[in-house]
Amino acid sequence: MARSPARRRWSNLPRVAAELVDRFGWSPVALLNTIDRMTPGRGDRARRAGAGIRFGPHARHHLDIWVPSHPDSAKLPVIVFFYGGGWHAGERGDYGFAAAAFAGQGFVAVVPDYRLVPEVRYPGFLEDAALALRWVHSHVAEYGGDPGKITVAGHSAGAYIAAMLALDPRWLHAVQLGPETIRAGVLLSGPFDFAPFREWRGRATFGTHHDPAETQPINHVRSDAPPLLLQHGSSDRLVYAKNSRSLDAALTRAGAPHELRIYQGCDHAGTVVALSRPFRGRFPVLADATRFLRSVLGLPTSPPST
């Protein structure tokens, strides 16, 4: 039976969202966040425990913290989520739906802001992300988190940030953290192998750096990297799935622990949209991520039911 026009428009929301964000700079994630908040059940699973907490000296050095409403442990695993936006856009407040998704699965979830282009270019946002991670390591126990079980995640440009923190120890060393601080990573629709920079975001963000190869996550793969889960949509036409496939191949050659999940028919926005309650049934992004993280951290692999 053919779907109604209204239903077809609703099911196309992830694709439309991606076009608005990536072509025109609009941010429908704020609307998605509102829809997620209004969907029954979220308040029973997760709550925001801290808002606008300062982690560094700059105006954008603030973060939000989400926790389970009914924690099952005094020391919970931690996930630090970096949002996307082409290194040019993004606000932590728009990604409460992503943090609440992981908090509802038993994690302390942290969403930091970071400085954007043109205020900074590579590697300014990586320095900010490392600084946020140092704050998390020092303070997350105050919110029920276990500083020995810190993981990172991100979507698109945020997946790039999470990958670089996990793969290149320089950024953690710069803030007096060891590479073992990051226990695992979840990378959604990330750009990992995209030099030379033919697209305007890449040129503006990385084009002035003296060594383009140094900016690429794929060139920092190491055998002792923390376990990584690569999640990508087969229909991504902004950051092609070959980025995750190339990183998968490099990690395999290095003997680094990892998994690759390609979701058929999923576009660029679809992986992060699937974290929201209204669209969680489209692709098992959250279920795959929490299963992977819990397995790596030695926790029961059956999180609370959604």
C-alpha positions in Angstrom: 0.0 0.0 0.0 1.4 3.4 -1.0 2.3 5.8 1.8 0.4 9.0 2.0 2.1 12.3 0.9 2.1 13.5 4.5 3.9 10.4 5.7 6.4 10.6 2.9 7.3 14.1 3.9 7.7 13.1 7.5 10.0 10.2 6.6 12.1 12.5 4.5 12.9 14.9 7.4 16.4 13.6 8.0 17.3 14.3 4.3 15.7 17.7 4.4 17.5 18.5 7.7 20.9 17.6 6.1 20.3 19.8 3.1 19.3 22.8 5.3 22.4 22.4 7.5 24.9 21.6 4.9 23.8 23.9 2.1 22.3 26.9 3.8 23.8 26.9 7.3 20.3 26.5 9.0 20.1 24.4 12.1 17.0 22.2 12.2 18.6 20.2 15.0 17.1 22.8 17.4 13.7 21.8 16.1 14.6 18.1 16.4 15.7 18.7 19.9 12.4 20.3 20.8 10.5 17.4 19.2 12.6 14.9 21.1 12.0 16.7 24.4 8.2 16.6 23.7 8.2 12.9 22.9 6.8 10.9 25.9 9.4 9.0 27.9 12.5 11.1 27.8 12.0 12.7 31.2 11.7 9.3 32.7 15.1 8.2 31.5 17.5 11.2 31.5 17.9 14.7 33.0 20.2 17.6 32.5 22.4 17.8 35.6 24.6 20.7 34.6 24.2 23.5 32.0 26.8 26.1 30.8 29.6 24.8 32.9 32.9 26.5 32.1 35.8 24.4 31.2 38.2 26.9 29.7 39.0 30.7 29.2 37.1 31.4 26.0 33.5 32.4 25.5 32.6 29.1 23.9 34.3 27.0 26.6 31.1 25.7 28.2 29.5 22.3 28.4 26.3 20.6 29.4 26.0 17.3 31.4 23.2 14.8 31.2 22.7 11.8 33.5 20.3 8.9 33.9 17.2 9.8 35.9 17.6 6.6 37.8 21.3 5.5 37.8 22.0 1.9 38.4 25.5 2.5 39.6 27.4 5.0 41.7 30.2 5.1 39.0 28.7 5.4 35.5 30.5 5.2 32.2 31.0 8.5 30.5 30.6 9.7 26.9 31.7 13.1 25.6 29.8 13.9 22.4 31.1 16.4 19.9 28.5 17.8 17.5 29.0 18.5 13.8 28.5 21.6 11.7 31.5 21.6 9.3 33.7 23.2 12.0 31.7 26.4 11.2 28.5 26.0 13.2 26.9 24.2 16.2 25.6 24.8 19.7 25.6 22.4 22.6 22.1 23.3 23.5 20.7 21.9 20.3 22.1 18.4 21.0 20.3 17.6 24.2 18.5 14.9 22.3 21.9 13.1 21.7 23.1 13.5 25.2 19.7 12.3 26.6 19.9 9.3 24.4 23.1 8.1 25.9 22.2 9.2 29.4 19.0 7.1 29.0 21.3 4.1 28.3 23.2 4.5 31.6 26.0 7.0 30.6 26.9 10.3 32.0 26.8 12.3 28.7 28.8 15.5 28.2 28.3 17.9 25.3 30.9 20.7 25.0 31.0 23.7 22.8 34.2 24.5 20.9 35.5 27.5 18.9 34.5 27.6 15.3 35.8 28.9 12.0 36.6 31.7 11.4 37.5 32.5 15.0 39.9 29.6 14.9 41.1 27.1 12.3 42.9 23.8 12.7 43.9 22.9 15.3 42.1 25.3 17.6 38.9 23.2 17.9 41.0 20.1 18.8 42.7 22.1 21.6 39.3 23.1 22.9 38.0 19.5 22.8 41.1 18.2 24.6 40.6 20.9 27.3 37.0 19.8 27.7 38.2 16.3 28.1 40.6 17.3 30.8 37.7 19.0 32.7 35.6 15.8 32.4 38.5 13.7 33.7 38.9 16.0 36.7 35.2 16.6 37.5 32.9 14.0 36.1 32.9 12.0 39.4 31.0 14.9 40.9 28.1 13.9 38.6 28.3 10.1 39.1 30.7 9.4 36.3 33.8 7.1 36.3 36.9 8.9 35.1 38.4 5.5 34.3 35.6 4.8 31.8 35.6 7.9 29.5 34.6 7.4 25.9 34.2 9.9 23.0 31.7 10.2 20.2 30.7 12.7 17.5 28.8 13.3 14.3 30.4 14.6 11.1 32.9 17.3 12.1 32.4 16.1 15.7 33.4 12.6 14.6 36.6 14.1 13.1 37.3 15.7 16.5 36.6 12.5 18.4 38.8 10.5 16.0 41.7 12.8 16.3 41.5 12.8 20.1 41.5 9.0 20.1 44.1 8.4 17.5 46.7 11.2 17.9 48.1 11.4 21.5 49.4 14.9 21.0 46.1 16.5 21.9 45.7 14.7 25.2 49.4 15.1 26.1 49.0 18.9 25.7 46.5 18.9 28.5 48.5 16.4 30.7 46.3 13.4 29.9 47.6 10.1 28.8 46.2 8.3 25.7 44.6 5.7 27.9 42.2 8.4 29.1 39.9 7.6 26.1 38.7 4.0 26.5 36.7 3.9 23.2 35.1 6.0 20.5 31.9 6.1 18.4 32.3 7.9 15.1 29.1 8.9 13.2 29.4 9.9 9.5 32.9 11.3 10.0 35.4 12.7 7.5 38.7 10.9 8.1 40.5 10.9 4.7 39.6 14.1 2.8 42.8 15.8 1.7 43.4 17.7 -0.6 40.7 20.1 0.4 38.4 20.6 -2.6 35.3 21.6 -0.6 34.9 25.1 0.9 34.6 23.9 4.5 37.8 21.9 4.3 39.7 24.7 2.6 38.6 27.3 5.2 39.3 25.0 8.1 42.5 23.2 7.1 43.8 24.9 3.9 46.3 27.2 5.6 48.0 24.4 7.6 51.5 23.6 6.4 51.1 19.9 6.4 47.7 18.7 5.1 48.5 15.0 5.8 48.9 15.8 9.5 45.3 17.0 9.7 43.9 13.6 8.5 42.8 11.0 11.1 43.7 8.2 8.8 47.3 9.1 9.1 47.3 8.7 12.8 46.1 5.2 13.0 48.0 3.1 15.5 47.8 -0.5 16.7 47.2 0.5 20.3 44.3 2.9 19.5 41.2 2.6 21.7 38.5 0.5 20.2 36.4 2.5 17.6 33.0 2.0 16.2 32.5 3.5 12.7 28.9 4.2 11.8 28.0 5.6 8.4 25.1 5.8 6.0 25.3 4.3 2.6 23.4 7.2 1.1 25.6 10.0 2.6 26.3 12.5 -0.2 28.1 15.0 2.0 30.7 12.9 3.8 30.9 9.8 1.7 31.0 6.4 3.4 34.3 5.7 1.8 35.8 7.8 4.7 34.7 5.2 7.2 35.6 2.3 4.9 39.1 3.8 4.4 39.6 4.2 8.1 38.2 0.7 8.7 40.8 -0.7 6.2 43.7 1.3 7.9 42.6 0.1 11.4 42.5 -3.5 10.1 46.0 -3.2 8.6 47.3 -1.8 11.9 45.6 -4.5 14.0 43.6 -1.9 15.9 40.3 -3.0 17.5 37.2 -1.6 15.8 33.9 -2.3 14.1 32.3 -0.8 11.0 28.5 -0.4 10.5 27.1 0.9 7.2 23.4 1.6 7.3 21.7 1.1 4.0 19.6 4.1 2.8 20.9 6.3 5.6 22.1 9.8 4.7 24.5 12.2 6.4 22.1 13.5 9.0 20.4 10.2 9.4 23.0 8.8 11.9 22.6 11.6 14.4 18.8 12.0 13.8 18.5 8.3 14.7 19.6 9.1 18.2 16.4 11.1 18.7 13.4 9.4 20.1 11.0 10.1 17.2 13.4 8.6 14.7 15.2 5.9 16.7 13.5 3.1 14.9 14.9 4.1 11.5 18.5 2.8 12.1 19.9 1.0 15.1 22.6 3.7 15.7 22.1 4.1 19.4 21.6 0.3 20.1 24.8 -0.5 18.2 26.8 2.3 19.9 25.7 1.4 23.4 26.3 -2.3 22.8 29.8 -1.6 21.5 30.7 0.7 24.4 29.4 -1.5 27.1 31.3 -4.5 25.6 34.5 -2.6 25.5 34.1 -1.2 29.0 33.3 -4.6 30.4 29.7 -3.7 31.3 26.5 -5.7 30.8 25.8 -5.4 27.1 22.0 -5.2 27.6 21.3 -1.5 28.5 18.0 -0.4 29.8 15.2 -0.9 27.3 14.1 2.1 25.3 
